[in-house]
Amino acid sequence: MKNHTPTYTQATLAVRNFESTVMGHQDVLEQRIWIASRQALIGALSTSSLIQPWHEKMMNNLHFAKWSVVGQCFAFQSSKNISNIILHSVANITNHKKKILRDMSFQESQSDDFFHLWIPSPPQTPYPVLAPWHHQSRVINRSLLTYTNSIKSRLPNKLEKLAILFSQHIDTDFLSLEKIKAILLHQHASFRSYLQTLTSVFKKQNIEEKNFWISCYYNASSQALLQYLYENHHTQIHEIQHGMISENHAGYGLNEENFHKEIFPQSFYHWGKDWFSLFPTVTPFAHRKKILMGHPHYQSSIQCQPEPKSILICSQRSLGSDFDVFVEKFIQDKLKKNYRIFIKVHPSEEKSRTQFFKKLAQHSQVTWIKPSISTLEVLTKVKYHMSVYSTVLYEANSLGVINLIPNGVKRADISEPLVKAMGAAMVDPNTDLETLVPQKKAAFFEPYQGLFS
């Protein structure tokens, strides 16, 4: 590993091997910070860009400002007679995810007891807002959050020892000990500030519900929530599937048996049964009960009427310029063969890349799809779909759309489990799509069966 940049798969395997020998000896708190750092560690180990600038600043004794709870969402159901569901989200949760959660809620009840608790991050309004879905938002307590005095973060001794052990294990020039420490330090500081804010919100609002639903358990915000709930004897904690899961996913491609069960929710509500066929060498969900929830946007009656020579290309913000170069060559080749191309960028895509893809869409056979248009709607009209490791690959497969993964693009190896399951094919820019082997349709998305049943 020392003489080359590992692929994402190789980096994931290196982390998993390290965990098998070391993680069982760590306390719950150290494991929480490790789980929150796992995605960044694997990403930094497998990319030439190495590390974000703010990681470097953290190592220069940056004073870490108090944060509000940012990053993910959770929901909880009241133990009272009413179905008081509160959906917690933040500034960077996508409108699509909000709509999914909102649809889940409204399919259970049309009651006004559904709320959205938004705790924004600086520099936005520094206090939480409790908003019924049908009504105007209202402030619940301006004093819950303050961004006044910053706190200086220091990596605890146990985490420092863990960083040293990991550095010795990976033995690579592409991720230094100082950068490993920087990632752990950032997540530790985030976890502390999230936990402090959550404690204030829960106590001042007298939240005593016994059933909690979270999304994306492995982020610092969710781990802080899990810590608070376990400490306060809230015993029913559930996770809602929020995206792709497979052996190569940083949050799920791990052996849960190496970790304390308090790290994980007790149950996992998933979209379809075939997600679990993508884990041949790990034991995910060892501590969790798997419950089929289905997906509120997927119905068995969906009608697909694809154009014979049509391709949807979806970008992802985390992809690099090699994907852009591949797509440009791919489009040039397919236009010569009279294909119709649809391009849809991620809603959070950077402006410069959005402009790049818009230029590609200036050809009469290339159509620019606005972010407001449902990807599912477009998938019903195309024969092929291309992305690198997006959840859209699995949506496409469930609809019988042929998946294309750009060969040689960074992080394309994340989708290798789907390729091995014959749900996608690696292609080059000039691949003759008509010669591809038929793909196997799987039940990644099944009709919605209810969340709070």
C-alpha positions, 0 to 999 in steps of 0.5 A: 500500500505504501507505493500507490494510492489505495482504491476505495475498496482497498482502503475499506478492507484495510480499515476493516482488518484494523478493526478486527484486531483493535476495536474490541478493546476500545471504550464506547466513546472511542468507538463512536468517534471512530465510527463518525470518522470512518468515512473521512478516513477511508476517503482520505486514504483512497484519494490523492487530494488527501485531506480537506484544508479545515483538517489542517487548520484543526491541527494548528490548534484552531478554536472549534466553535460550538456547533448546533446539531447539523448533518443528518435527521432523526425522528421520534414517536411520542409514547403518549396517545397521540402520534407526535412525530418530530422530524429533525433536520438541518441546513444541508439535508436535501429537499428530497430527503425531507419529502420522503420523510414527510411522505412517510409521516403523512401516510401514517396520519394527517394529524397536525402532530407532525413537526419538523425540528430544525436546528440550523448551523452558523452563520444562520439563525442560531436557535431551533425552530419547531414547525408543524408541516402545515403551519408557519415556523415558530421559535421554541426557545432562543436561549437553547443555542449560543455561538458566543465563546468558542471551545478549544478542542484537544484529542483525548489520549485514548483517541491519540493512541488509536490514531497511532495504532491505525497509522502503524497498521496502514503503513502508507505515505498517503495518510500521515499520522497528523492527518489521522489525528486531524480527522479524529479531532474534528469528529470528537469536537463535533460529537461534543458540541452536538451532545451538548446541544441535544442535551439542552434541547431535550431537557428544556423541551421535556422530551421523554419519548421512548421510540426514536427514528434516526437516519444515517447512524454513523455521523457525529450528530447521530452518534451524539443522539445515540449516546444521549438516548442510551444514557437516559434509558430510551431503549427503542432506537431505530434507523431508517435507510437513507441511501445505498448500503453495500460491503463497500459503504463506509458506514455499513461495510463493517463487522458490527460484532467488533463494536459495542451494541450501543453504537448501533440502533436496535433495528433497521427499516430498509427499502427492500430485501436484496440490499443484504445480498451485497455483503459477502464478507462482512456481518452488518446488522449483527446487533439489529433487527431488519424490518422491511419498510419499503419506499414511499416513492416506489409502487409495483404499478410504476409504468416504464416506457423507455425510449430504445436508445436513451441514457440518463447520466447522473453526477455526484458532488463527490466525483472528480474531473476524471468523471467529467472527462469520461462523460464528455467522451462517452457523450461524443461517442453515443451521439454518433450512434444516435442516442438521446442523452439526459443529464441530471446533476446532484442538487448540491453540485458545485456551480462550476461543474453544473455549468460544465454539464450544461455546456454538454447539454447544448447539443440537440440530442442532449437534454438538461434535466432540472433538479426539481424534476424527479429522477424516478420520473426520468428513469421510467423513460430511459433504457440506460442509466450511468452514475458511479455509486449513487443510490440511483443505480439501485432505483434503476435496477429495480425498474429494469433500467440497464446500469452503466458504471464508468470504468477507471473513474475514482470510486467506481469500485464502490459499486463492484458488489452491484456489478458482481450481482449482475445489476450493473456493467463497467463500460468504457466511453466507446462501449457498444451498449447493444452487446451488454449482457442482460442484467439481473433485476433485484428487489432493492425498492419495494412498495411502502408498507409503513414505518410506524406500524 
